[in-house]
Amino acid sequence: MIVLMSGCSPRYSVAPEPPLLTATVQELVARLDERTKSIQTLKALVTIHPQGQPAVTASLSFSRSAEGGPPSLRLKGFDAFGRTLFDLISSGDRARLAIPGEGRLLESGPDKQEDPSLPVQAAELRLAVSALVGPFVGPGELPVIERVDKIYLIHLIRVSGTEGRLTKRLWFQRSHLRLEREELFKEKEDAATGVEFYDYRSQSGIDWPDRITITRRQDELHQESRVTLQFHEVRLNPAIPPEEFQMP
């Protein structure tokens, strides 16, 4: 016996898209400035996924410089048994990396280069954290806004004399006015580093992405390298003693 049932088919509805919001360049920059002022220190567990390499779990500490210089950072990677794989400290213009298992100690500074084989270099880590907490607009950078469909683009142009150079490009999604992507340019615009933000949620009243992806594009061979950072147990503005960033 076949029973035909009518009127019982499931009904699906598509949620309407949130309305697009309007903002001026001054309002968007003010949002970024407020984020910078709201985050002075940071602690988190991070899973690092370098392209083509195994994932690494690490603890991350960050402290903004009161003098306005580069922030202090510490990234300590460990294995499944809690043993230290590497310990990277970046403070001022110096960085120090210890790899206990290999008996290696590497340092970088104004006259030293970083080891390109590291899962996350100090410069790359600084870039990732600064893309999250700012400052977003540097001294001498002029913000110019452009609306492209559902996106606001802010082009940051560094003016020198009568010339200007594109240094950054910020992508805001207009439905929430959240920062979705940041591009940073070197002297040539085809040598860019992109930082993308995913899975925002509220953390201590601050919108925080649980995952970011850093993509570096090389201008000569047009090759890309990619690193994904997945955040866990994020703590904003904890007390961190200066000794945590002290180099031996």
N, C-alpha and C positions, 0 to 999 in steps of 0.2 A: 504494500500500500504506500502510495506517495502522498505526502501531505504538503501542500503548497501554502506557505505563510506569506501573507501580504502585510505591508505596513510595518514590518519588523526589521527592515534593512537599517544598518547603522548609519547614522548621519554624521558627517564630518563638517566641521566649519573651520575656516582659516581665520586666525586671529588678525585683526586689522593691524597694519603697521603703525607704529607710534608716529605722531605728527612731527614734521621737521621743525626744529627750533631755529630761531634767528639770533645772531650775536654779532657784535662788532669786533674788530681786531683788538680794541682796548679791553673789551669784556673777556675775550679768550685769554689774552696775555695776563689779565688780572687773576683768572682762574689758575694759570700756571704759577704765578708768583705766590698765590695763597698755598698751593701745594708745596712749593719750595720752603716756605716759612713753617709749614705744619710738620715737616719731617726733618729732624735733626740727627737722629740715630736710628739704626735698624739692626735687628738680629733675625735670622731665618735659617731654616734648613733648605738646601737647594739640591735638586737632582739635575746634573749637567749632562746633556746629550750632545757631544760633539759629533759632527757629521763623519760617518765612517769609523767611529770609535765606540768602545763600550761606555755605558752611562756610569757616572761617578756621583756619589752622594757627598755633600760637603756642608759645613756650617759657614755662614756668612755674617760678618760684622761690618758695620759702616758707621762712620762718625763724620759729620760735616766740620770743616775747618772754621773756627771762629774768626780767623783772619781773612777769610775769603779765598784761601788757596785750595789746592787739590784736596779732596776728602781722604780720610784714612780708611783703608779696607783690609780685611783679613779673610781669606778663604782657606779652610782646612778640610781636605778631602780624607775620607777614611773608607776602609773595606767593610765587608759584612761582619767581621769580627771586632770592629772598632779600632783597628790599627791604623795609624796615620799613613796615608799614601803620599800626601804632599801638604806643605804649609806655606801659603803665599801671603806675604805682608807687603802692602803698598802704602807708603806714607811720604808726603811731600813729593819730591822728584825722584825718590828711590823705591825700588822693589826688591824683595828678597824671597827666594824660593828654596825651601829645603825638601829633599826627597829622601827620607831616612832609609828606605829599602835599597836604594842604589848608592847611598853615601854621597849624594850630589848636593851641592850648595851653589845656587846661581844668584847673581845680583844684576840689576839693571839700574841705570841712571842716565844722567846727561851724556856720559861717555861709554855706555855699555848697551848692548842689544839684548832683547829677550829671546829665549829659546823658542823657536817657532813650533816645536813639537808639544808644547804644553797644552793641556785640555782647555784652559782659559788663561790667556795672558793678562797681566795686570792692567794694561791699557784697555783691553777688551772688557774686563770686569768693570773698570771705572766708567767706561762708556755705557755699559748696561745699566749700572746703578744710577748714573746721572740722567739717563733717559727716563728713569722711574721717578726720581725725586728732585731733579733740577740742580742748578738753575737752568732754565730752558732758553732764556734770552740773555746773551752775553753782552758785555760792554761794547758799544760801537755797532751793535746789530740792529738794523731797522726792520720791523715786521711789516709785511705787506700781505693783505688777505685776498684770497680768490675763492669764489664759490663754484664748485664743479659737481652738479647734480646733488647727491646726498652728502657731499663732503665739503668741509671748509679746509682750504689749504692756507697755511701761513708760511710764506717764504721769508727767511731771515737773511738779510743782505748786509754784509759788513762793508761800510763805506770808508774809503780812504781817499782823501782829496776829492777829485772829480770822478773817481771810479768806484764801482761796487762789485762785490763777489758774493755769490750764493754760498752760504755756509751750512744752512739747515733748512729742512722742509718738514712741517708738522701737519699731520692729517687728523682732522676731527670729524667724527661721525655726527651728523646734525641731529639725529633723533635723541641723543643723550649728551651731546657736546663733550664726549670723552675722547681723549687722545688715543688714536688707533695705531698710528705709525709715526716714526721719526726717521728722517734720512739726514745723514751728516756727510758733508762733502769736503774733500781735500782741495788742493789747488785746481784739479781738473774735475769737472762735474761727473765724468764717467767712472771715477774712483770713489764710490759711495759706500757707506755703511748704513744698513737699514735695521731698525729695531721695531718689531711688531708686538702688540699687546693683546692678550686674549683672556677671556674668563674673568671679567671684572667682578669683584664683590666688595662689600663695605668692610673695612678693617679699621676699627677705632674711629669711625666716622669719616674715613678717607677711602675713596675708591681705589682699589688695589688689584692689579692683574695677577692671577695665579700663575700665568705662563708668559714668557717672552721669547722671541726668536731673534737672534742677531745674525744678519747676513752681510758678509763683506764681499764686495765686487772689485776685482782687480782690473785696472784700466788697460794693461798691456795685453793679457791673454783672455780677458773677459771671463775669467773663472770666478766661481763663488765658493766661499766656505761658510758653513752654517753651524751655529750652536744654539740649542734650546735650553732655557733655564726654567725648571718647574719649581715653584716656591711651596714650602710647607712650614707650618708653625711660625708664621710671620709675626714679629713683635715690633711695633713702631714706637720710637722714642724711649727705649729702655735705658737705664743708666749703664754706661760702658766706661770702665776706668781707662785712662790713657795708656796704661801699661800693656793693654791688650795689643796695641799696635807698635810696641817698642821693638826695635831691631837690636839683636845682640851686638 
